[in-house]
Amino acid sequence: MFQKLRLKLTLINALIIVTLFLVLAAGAYYFAQFNINRRTVFIAQNMMTDIQSGLLNDLPLRGPGFSSPPKPPSGPPPLLPGPQPGHTFFFVKMSPSGSITFQSSSQPLPADALNALSQSALQSDSPQGTIELEESDYFYWKSPLNDANGTLILFHDLSSEQTMLRILLTALTVVGVLCALLSFGASFFMANRAMIPIKKAWQQQKDFLSDASHELRTPLAVIQANLDMIQTSPDETVASQSKWLDNIQQVSVSMAKLVDSLLFLARTDAQQPTLNKQVFSFSSALLQTVTQFEPAAAAKALSLETSTMPIPSGSYGDEARIKQVVAILLDNAIRHTPAGGKITVFLSQSDTKTYLTIADTGEGIEKKHLDKIFNRFYQIDASRNTGSSGLGLAIAKSIVEGHGGSITVDSTPGAGTTFTVEFPWG
């Protein structure tokens, strides 16, 4: 599945990049062609005007690097400023009968070729266009002479322009091939990078379903076992079966809590609203939650100390979920702190943030586990699984982040663990 998806992403990305390049290349080619045609027409128009007005009587033969000698003061004025004609421009004057009466000195063609070219232009219905002669293209512009005694035809050999366009097209083709190869390689690299979070999310989903199934299978097996015990004595009274019924009730309550936790995380993943925020007293909510855990701490001979700074009653959040975070952290601290240990709860506030710290003197957590304990169903080892489903810290992190806060942990094996929760309430 992932290989097909990777190939699909690669091909799509490469196709998009190649398509964009083709569009840009075509635009560059046609833009160059348009500019060449526009320049040719502009020069031809100026030359036609000058020839018709008598300012230009001839086009001397010119080659690369040729520089025309300056004309005497009495001669005709030079061409107007702007693009100047090159050695590829030449013109002819034709009589009404269609014979050439004058040809410029710059014309490079043999007499028969020049006559054929002139006749083709003369017979054309368009005053300007392109004629192909001996595998070469010539631009022409024809106009009646001012004395209406014949036709003036201006020609321009397009060989140099076509050569330049062919070079441009070749360069674009070579660059296009290289671009296609590079785009495929880059797309493959990008597809591999894009597959990393997809694979991770897919694996997390598989793990979540597997772990959820396992966690639900265990209480269901316990319920089924207790029901089997009850069914072996169908004549017994309800009171005599209270042991098995109590077990079923306890397991059902635990399973209901597990299902609620799974539903909460599922709604969080789906970005559905899970928090009911309103103004509440953080100090009061914290003390209420700590009080609920005092019996459990006393049962293990644990010292549970609470210290709070004066916190304004203007905290804004979901009070019930904040209490759940405190309960999760206290439950973890009590379960993993040996008898005679100490648990400290400290609430403080700065100008912009509120801090909740819960520290214990328990067994601690190795460094390699610290970045994983907030993962769902994560258990450090079998000996640490003391009745927890492994969802508590994941839920706590989700609640805290839903309030725009953060939760961090610092732990030293054998010395204890400290959880610090930071809320954006000042």
Disulfide bonds with the S-S distance in Angstrom:
none
